Every structure is written in C-alpha cells, then in structure tokens.
Amino acid sequence: MNINVEDNKMELNGRDDLKRPLLEPSDSVCVTIPEPVDKLEKKRTVMFKIGNIKCASCVTSIESVLGEINGVESVSVSPIHGHAAIEYVPKLVNPKLIKETIEDAGFPVKEFSEQQIAVCRLRIKGMACTSCSESLERALKFLDGVKKAVVGLALEEAKVHFDPNITDSDRIIEAIEDAGFGADLISSGNEANKVHLKLEGVSSVEDMNTIKSYLESAIGVNHVEMDLEEKRATVNYDPDFTGPRSIIEAVQEVAHGSYKASLYIPPRQRETEQHHEINNYRNQFLLSCLFSVPLFIFSMVLPMLPPFGDWLEYKIYNMFTVGLLLRWVLCTPVQFIVGRRFYKGSYHALRLKSANMDVLVAMGTNAAYFYSVYVAIKSLSSDTFKGQDFFETSAMLISFILLGKYLEVLAKGKTSDALAKLTDLAPDSACLLILDDDGNVLSEVAISTQLIQRNDIIKIIPGEKVPVDGIVIDGQSYVNESMITGEAQPIAKKPGDKVIGGTMNENGCLLVKATHVGSETALSQIVQLVEAAQLARAPIQKIADRISRFFVPAIVLTAFITWLGWLIPGVIGIYPKHWIPKGMDKFELALQFGISVLVVACPCALGLATPTAVMVATGKGASLGVLIKGGNALEKAHKVKAIVFDKTGTLTVGKPEVVNVMLFSSVSMEDFCDVAIAAEANSQHPIAKAFLEHARKLRQKIESNRQSNNQHVTEAKDFEVHPGTGVSGKVGDKMVLVGNKRLMQTYNVTVGPEIEGYISEHEQQAQTCVLVSIDGKIAGAFAVTDPVKPEAKNVILYLHSMGISSIMVTGDNWATATAIAKEVGIEKVIAEMDPIGKADRIKDLQMRGLTVAMVGDGINDSPALVAADVGMAIGAGTDVAIEAADIVLIKSNLEDVVTAIDLSRKTISRIWLNYVWALGYNILGVPVAAGILYPFTGVRLPPWLAGACMAASSLSVVCSSLLLQSYRKSWVFQDTKRGHSHCSKST
C-alpha cells in the first residue's frame, strides 16, 4: 500500500520518517563525571535600566559591587543605553537584592523590568471554607515575587502567577504549607507538552545527570525534571521539533544503550486526591464512631436501664463514677486524635489572623471537653459535688461533623463529572503506520495515544475513536462528533477534512495525519478552558467573601453573649428553676447554649454556594458545546438585554454561492476571471472564497471549450484589505478593486445607472453584489447569496420571549441586510459597518444602560466581541481558544446562543438559592441554638445536634448545585416538513 500525501496537498518533511529518531545523537559522545546537583542548577538573567551612568568608571563601579555578591555570575552593563544584564543563581541571590545593591552604590534603577511571568497550578489540601481560601490567598500574595494568586475552594486548586527570577514553585509550596495547608504541584511553567518516563538502569545521581544533560542538549527539549527515588523523568518538549517516541529513543542512546526508558502514565491527580480525601474522611469518621457510639450508649441508653444505670452510677472515689470514667476515656481519643485536624486548622488560621470553621469547632468541642474534665476532677476531690459532664457532646459533635464532611466531599466529587467524562473521551491506544521513504506501509504498530507525534499517520477502523486531531489523507467515513461539538448527526469525512480527537469513527477506515497532539488537541484545550473557568471567581462570590471576613468573630461574640445571657439571669433568678433540665445547673445550661451557637453556624455553606454552581455549570456547558470562560462571563450572560448579531456566518450559513456574473465593459470573461482571482486570492472573507471557487470553475470551463492553456496572472502586488468594503491591488500593470459600492466611491470610480439597476435588483432578493473595477472603470459584478440558517428565525423569536432584543450589525449593504433581517424577524438593522464601527455601535447600546452580547465568528468580529459585555464566538469548531470571546460556541448553531444565556440564568438563580439557604440557615439556626424558642416551647438544640445541622447545611448547598447537571437545552427548532416552527422551554 502506498500513501501519497502530496495528492492531498500536504507535505511530509524529514520529520515524518518515523523510523529515524528526531533527536540525532552526536558523532562522538564524551561522558564526564557530573558536578554535584547544587552546581548544576540553572542560572537566570535579570535586566535593569540604570540611571546616572556617565562614563566607563561608573560601569566599573557597578560591576565591582555586584561582583562581590555571592551568586552573581556575570554582569554586562551598557554605558550608552544604561542597560544591565545580570546572570545569577536563584538559590543564592534574587533580583530584589541586586537592585538594592545597585541603588546603594548611588545609581538609581529607573526601570525594574518585569520578567516573563510564570504560572503554576497547585492542588490544595485542608481547606474547609471561604476563610481558608482567603487566608491562603493573603499568604501567597505576601510572598516575594508572587504577582497574582487565585484560590478555588470548590475546585481545591490554586493558580499562582509569579516572577521566576524571584521565586519558584517549591517556595510557593513551602508558603502554602507554612499557612497550614497541603499542596501538590499540578503544573508549572511551560506545560504545553510533556511526557513522563520510567527509567531503567539508573542507580545514582550521576546517571540521572547524564541523562538530563543529554536530553537538555537535544533540539526541541525545553525542560527536564528527574526523580532519582522513583526513577522517573518528566520532559517538556516542543512538538514542532520532537516527540515522546523520539525522546525515549534518545534516552536509550545515552552511554551506548546503558539506560532504558518507557512511557509512564501517572494516575490522574484530581481523582487520586478526591479518592484520598473521601477515604480519609470516611476512615476518620469510622474511627470516631469506634469511640462515640459506645460513648452514646453509655451516656444516653444504658442509664435508662436499671441494672446498667446502677452500675454506671457506682462511685469509684468520692463522686467520681464508673460512667464518668468510661465517658472520659472514650471521649479523649476522639477529641485529640480524631479531632486533631480541627486544632491544626484553627492554629494556622489564627496565626494568619483569620478564622474559619475549624476555629468554631475547636472552641465548641474544647468548651464541652474541658468543662467535663473540670467536672471529673471536681468529682474526684469532693464527696458532695454534683455536676453534668458533656463528654458525649464533644465526641458526637466531632463524629457528626466528620460524617457531614465525608458526604460533602462525596458530593463535591460529582461536580467535576462532566470534566472527567471529557477527559475519558480520548482512547488509550492507536494504530500507527510505519512508512518507508516512498510512503509505503511497512508495518502497523499499536502504541499509546500519548506517544503519537505530529505528522504521524494513524489508521482508524470503524468503531474506533479518533486519538488526536488531524487531517484525513485516505478513506471515507462518517464520524460522530456529538461528544465534542454536540452535533447530533454524524459528519461525512473525506481526504482533506479535519477530524477531532475523542470522536467516534462510524463505518469506514480512515488514515489520518496527526496535526495537533498532546495539549494542543481540541479536547485538551476544552478541558484546560473549563478548568480555568472553574478556578476563576464570579463577581457574585464577593458576597460570601465580604460575609466571611466577620462571620466567625461575630459567631464567637454571639456565643459569648448567649452564654452570659443565660448564665446571669439564671444566677439572679430571672427565669424559673424548672427551665433547667434535670442533672444540670445554670452554668451548664448556659454553656450548652453557647456551644450550640458556636457549632451550628456554618461559613462553609456560604463559601461553596458560588464555586460549586460555577463548576457544575461550566462542565455542563462544555458537554453541550458551550464553553464558558469563567464565572464572570457566566454571571454577565444572565443580564443580557440586547444581542448584536453579525450577518455572514452567524445568521446565515456562512457558505456564500455566486448566483450571477455580469460584465459591464469590453473585457472578456476569461480576463475578468483572471484579474478577480488574482485580486481575491489573499482574502479570507467568505464571499471572496465563494467567488474564487466559482471563477476558477468558470475559467476551467472556458479553457476546456477552447482547448487552450493560456498563462494567467495569479498574484496581486500591493494587496490591501479595506475592512467592510473590499480589497485592492495591482494585477500585472492594472489597478484592480474588488468590493462594494463604497469602495468604488472611495477611489472615485463611477457607478453608472446600469450598474445601479443590477445592484438594486439583486439586493432586493437578499443577494450581495460585488463590483470589480479595472483601472478606474467597473468591468463587471457578481451577485452572491448566503442562505439564512434554518433555526435563525425561531432563535430570534425565542430570545424575544426571554425579553432580549436582537440587532443585526453588518458590513453588507442596507438592502441586503434589511432583507435578511426581515426574513429572520430582526427589526433593528445597522448596515455598512466596518469592524471598528460595529464596536462603536455596541458601545452606544451600553451607554443606554443595556447589557450587550455580541455573536460573531470570532475572527472578523474581534473588536466587537471585545467591546461587548459578553462576546460569543460561534462556529469555533476545533478553535476553542478564541481570545476575544467570553463564550465559545463550538457549533455553528444559533440555538447555542439561547443555551448559553439560559444556562447562565439558571446558574445564577441556583447561586442565589444557595445563598438564601446558607444565609437563611444561619439566620434561623443561630437564634434557635441560642435558645430563643426554649422559654416558649421547651425545645432546645443540643450541641451534637447543632453540629449535625451544620454539616447538613454544607451538604445541601453542594447537592443544590449538582441539580444543574440535570439541565436540558432550550430547544428551538423548525419543522421544515410541515412548514411551521415550534419553541419549547428548557427544564
């Protein structure tokens, strides 16, 4: 079998030879004993602009003072420009000290240049509520070199932007651990493409350094990390120059084959951490139950049974009973072993001048436990003392809180289900074709998907998933892309068509050339975009942030006031004695009310209200082909009151067709086509592409009729694009204009009555007319039609029912724009606008107080997408990283505009419902725990029950957010067979 890639207009360069390694070994390899690890650390360079440099002696002075600093390797100062480049070792010195040293020498550093900002993502352990995430953010921002830090509570991740010349990921992790939280590095620096390797034959630091040095010298390798203990390596590489298989081959070439390398697939960190957290809370809860269940039985059940009750009341010494001893012994492990996490959390929170849920739990359980210890000691020392201990309160409180946290982390794990399903779409293996230099297939090899390199040829049989993004070079089939784009119908694929990794090949065999691998694939980009969106905070989150600042102090104060409010009236006899339960005194009743207030309050529910809903909504949106870039876009979309639509490719199908060509001069059709083809060849506009296709076919037809093959001018010089009007350029010695009437008027080209009539006739039929001028005279024109999308009319109607007005802004002429607008039901039209004019019209709408969304193709409409409150790029396909858009709609279906806004509205409604529940719970729960109902009903909330309520409140908020997973699209469709339309709202 021979694969001729050239027939499909693709080129295979030398890198396509899969038998030849991309990392060519040098002719001679010199192995030396490596230096110690500390000496091999990479150096960094910092740039400064220094003032007051007047002569060479100034340069000498600067170089002299910097040369005395330990860690400064070299200094280069330009006396003319005042620029200094200093090479240094980060472990020994940092740019801040270098800058201060220069200033101390009498030379001001006018510009402390910002170095390239690095970004790292970290998994955070031990966060309980918004106070935790806020205190961690503060701790990170105080770290020298950190520019920005964002901590996601629900996602349990942090994203830190830092200056790599001042700090690094290791120091950031240290700062997080000093703040009392655990941290694992997810990614750091350039994580675009990396491969994890398991090494064999490695036994020492020298072996690791030999491999590392060899790899770092190879073309395309950016960074290498070695782990001697695990005998693993992580290699970051540029896929344009190398790939994972070539890197493995390179390792095996070191020291004449002394080392072996194989692909290592690490467990998915998020899932591993979630399972670990779930197991940890479950084990802690079960351990606590081992003591608290017997404690509950000894405290609440057996005293009611006479034989056992008498035994438990047996006095060991003075008033110290068997029951009191058992309760003390059973409670202590729960308080100090199981409950240790609350002590650690509260210690670190208070050290950072913050307060969180751990502080409340620690205070409540400590109050119950240590008062009970006081009762036990007093019972030992007195033969008349009668006191009520609360050992069971402390133990049961911790058990119920752990049960609540266990159920909460179980529920939180489901908030990222949609993302996990996307990640699982990529197949584990693929069939690689090994080719010879002539393109003949030598063999087929099953390899891991992670070993696929750019330009590999992959064979995909029916029923298999496409492993990476690529282009079909042979075969025909239908591919189901619904899992990525949401497109219900399988898409026909033939040579030259693009395929997306993670989609399903239906019925034919395809040979695909890999074009995007690793993190470059559409699937990886979608996952990265959704992960970034889930970490970004929505503005509505500020409500919880503001409340959390004073929540815990306010609750502690309320608990203290509650305790005094019950103790003082009891002491002076304001309330009757029968209010005091049997076995208690006034102090103990007041203490129980105070403890209940401490533990019933729940800051966690407030903190989880927004991020859990955003996580579920962004994941759900991604599964529907709607990529929402963060909480800000999600929140703004629900406020949209006006949507501005582009015409071509948005309201219309975006595949214009030429329906008429007319000549208005003596130029031949052959010359007309030649000139127009040359002028339009460099244009990316859909109309230009449509005419090019039509003109080339027309030119071929003319040639076949004449049986001639004349030479054509195929290139335009001085080519220039005039946004919104057309293009211009020189074809041969002729000045050519191709565009609308406004372009002709700009160049003073006369548009006669005959041409005006032609334009008017076709524009009334919603067709766009393009004029072609040669040397200042109109030579001809062509009319183009672009059919309206079948769902457009119903979408506009549905948006109107949602209270959203629709406006069309286009660069096309007024007649065509008006005809299209009338067909789809848009009343307001703004035509003949260039890209900047579109942005200005959006700003005009915003000045009237409207929240405006712009729907465009994400290329020509970038200024308008940026100007809008919410920019929606429609029909993105595999290009999911469109910078200008806030929301990326993968398909070209206008229904997704409705889906984006409807999902936003339902998400914001869910967030407000979460807030109402979380705030309402605390507003009602705290007074009840404080005993406000007790005088009237005799009902009080014991501390252990208050703790159970607190745990349930967080769980209920997470479960409320999970209901967004049941979201269904607002279907807007047209029944073309029956000739009428239907709209139905989402559920």
Secondary structure by P-SEA (a helix, b strand, c coil): cccccccccccccccccccccccccccbbbbccccccccccbbbbbbbbbcccccaaaaaaaaaaaaaccccccccccccccbbbbbbccccccaaaaaaaaaaacccccccccccbbbbbbbbcccccaaaaaaaaaaaaacccccbbbbbccccbbbbbbccccccaaaaaaaaaaacbbbbbcccccccbbbbbbbcccccaaaaaaaaaaaaacccccbbbbbccccbbbbbbccccccaaaaaaaaaacccccbbbbbbbcccaaaaaaaaaaaaaaaaaaaaaacaaaaaaacccccccaaaaaaaaccccccccaaaaaaaaaaaaaacccaaaaaaaaaaaaaaccccaaaaaaaaaaaaaaaaaaaaaaaaacccbbbbbcaaaaaaaaaaaaaaaaaaaaaaaacaaaaaaaaaccccbbbbbbbcccccccbbbbbccccccccbbbbbcccccccccccccbbbbbbbccccccccbbbbbccccccccccccccbbbbbcccccccccaaaaaaaaaaaaaacccccaaaaaaaaacaaaaaaaaaaaaaaaaaaaaaacccccccccccccaaaaaaaaaaaaaccccccccccccaaaaaaaaaaaaaacbbbccaaaaaaaaaccbbbbbccccccccccccccccccccccaaaaaaaaaaaacccccaaaaaaaaaaaaaaaaaaaaaccccccccccccccccccccbbbbcccbbbbbccaaaaaaacccccaaaaaaaaaaaaacbbbbbbbcccccccbbbbbbbcccaaaaaaaaaaaacbbbbbbccccaaaaaaaaaaaccccccccccaaaaaaaaaaaaaaccbbbbbcccccaaaaaaaccbbbbccccccccccccccccccccaaaaaaaaaaaaaaaaaaaaaaaaaaaaaaaaaaaaaccccccccccccaaaaaaaaaaaaaaaaaaaaccccccccbbbbcccccbbbbbbcc
